[in-house]
Amino acid sequence: MKNQWRIIATILLVIVVAVFAILNVESVPVSFGFATVHWPLILLLLVSILIGAVLMILFSTITAFRHNHAYKELKQSSDERIQSLTDENERLQKRVKNTGKQAAGQQDQEIHALQAQVKDLQTQLAATKQAPQK
């Protein structure tokens, strides 16, 4: 259905241009500064429209190229930043894990030292209980 409307619109546009061409067949003088020529008015209008369309396509292509180039640069810098942040995150996670292991190791050492102290105190207590009282 969408293509049918395009075909209908194109046919109507061709009819309008044909009627416009039939109504504007008289020659008009065109001065280029160094020479003057006589062209039909419709030819002059069509050439002007064609030049305008070519310029519009040229400028839009240049703009699109610049936008694509800027997008690629932004994407590359974003990807690099994401990669550096990912690397930093991994490094910090490893550091946290290592710090946790070190802290756990220190806690285990302190527990063993305290257990040893408790055993020593229990032995001393047992020794004092068994010693004859004077």
FENFEN-V481436 format. One record per residue. RES is the residue in three letters. SS is DSSP state (2 for helix, 1 for strand, 0 for the rest). PHI is phi in radians with two decimals (* if undefined). PSI is psi in whole degrees, -180 to 180 (NA if undefined). Layout:
res,ss,phi,psi
RES,SS,PHI,PSI
RES,SS,PHI,PSI
This chain:
res,ss,phi,psi
MET,0,*,-39
LYS,2,-1.13,-41
ASN,2,-1.19,-32
GLN,2,-1.12,-40
TRP,2,-1.16,-37
ARG,2,-1.12,-42
ILE,2,-1.11,-44
ILE,2,-1.09,-44
ALA,2,-1.11,-40
THR,2,-1.14,-43
ILE,2,-1.09,-44
LEU,2,-1.09,-41
LEU,2,-1.12,-40
VAL,2,-1.11,-41
ILE,2,-1.10,-43
VAL,2,-1.09,-44
VAL,2,-1.14,-39
ALA,2,-1.11,-45
VAL,2,-1.11,-42
PHE,2,-1.08,-40
ALA,2,-1.16,-40
ILE,2,-1.14,-36
LEU,2,-1.35,-18
ASN,0,-2.15,59
VAL,0,-1.71,-8
GLU,0,-1.20,146
SER,1,-1.41,143
VAL,1,-2.26,148
PRO,1,-1.38,136
VAL,1,-2.11,122
SER,1,-1.79,125
PHE,0,-1.70,7
GLY,0,1.70,-43
PHE,0,-1.89,-15
ALA,0,-2.65,156
THR,1,-2.17,131
VAL,1,-2.17,160
HIS,1,-1.95,115
TRP,1,-2.14,154
PRO,1,-1.15,144
LEU,2,-1.04,-40
ILE,2,-1.12,-38
LEU,2,-1.13,-41
LEU,2,-1.10,-43
LEU,2,-1.13,-45
LEU,2,-1.13,-40
VAL,2,-1.13,-41
SER,2,-1.11,-43
ILE,2,-1.13,-41
LEU,2,-1.11,-44
ILE,2,-1.09,-42
GLY,2,-1.09,-41
ALA,2,-1.15,-42
VAL,2,-1.10,-44
LEU,2,-1.10,-40
MET,2,-1.10,-44
ILE,2,-1.11,-42
LEU,2,-1.07,-49
PHE,2,-1.16,-39
SER,2,-1.20,-34
THR,2,-1.17,-43
ILE,2,-1.10,-44
THR,2,-1.10,-44
ALA,2,-1.10,-41
PHE,2,-1.08,-44
ARG,2,-1.10,-42
HIS,2,-1.13,-42
ASN,2,-1.10,-41
HIS,2,-1.12,-45
ALA,2,-1.12,-38
TYR,2,-1.12,-44
LYS,2,-1.10,-42
GLU,2,-1.12,-43
LEU,2,-1.13,-41
LYS,2,-1.12,-42
GLN,2,-1.12,-45
SER,2,-1.17,-35
SER,2,-1.16,-43
ASP,2,-1.09,-41
GLU,2,-1.12,-42
ARG,2,-1.15,-42
ILE,2,-1.08,-43
GLN,2,-1.11,-43
SER,2,-1.15,-39
LEU,2,-1.18,-37
THR,2,-1.12,-44
ASP,2,-1.08,-44
GLU,2,-1.10,-41
ASN,2,-1.09,-45
GLU,2,-1.10,-42
ARG,2,-1.09,-44
LEU,2,-1.16,-37
GLN,2,-1.12,-42
LYS,2,-1.10,-40
ARG,2,-1.12,-42
VAL,2,-1.12,-42
LYS,2,-1.09,-44
ASN,2,-1.14,-40
THR,2,-1.11,-40
GLY,2,-1.11,-41
LYS,2,-1.15,-42
GLN,2,-1.11,-44
ALA,2,-1.12,-41
ALA,2,-1.13,-40
GLY,2,-1.11,-42
GLN,2,-1.16,-40
GLN,2,-1.13,-41
ASP,2,-1.07,-42
GLN,2,-1.09,-43
GLU,2,-1.12,-39
ILE,2,-1.11,-45
HIS,2,-1.10,-40
ALA,2,-1.13,-43
LEU,2,-1.15,-39
GLN,2,-1.11,-40
ALA,2,-1.11,-42
GLN,2,-1.10,-40
VAL,2,-1.10,-44
LYS,2,-1.09,-43
ASP,2,-1.06,-44
LEU,2,-1.14,-39
GLN,2,-1.13,-40
THR,2,-1.12,-44
GLN,2,-1.10,-40
LEU,2,-1.14,-44
ALA,2,-1.11,-38
ALA,2,-1.17,-39
THR,2,-1.26,-30
LYS,2,-1.26,-36
GLN,2,-1.43,-21
ALA,0,-1.18,141
PRO,0,-1.16,137
GLN,0,-1.51,139
LYS,0,-1.61,NA
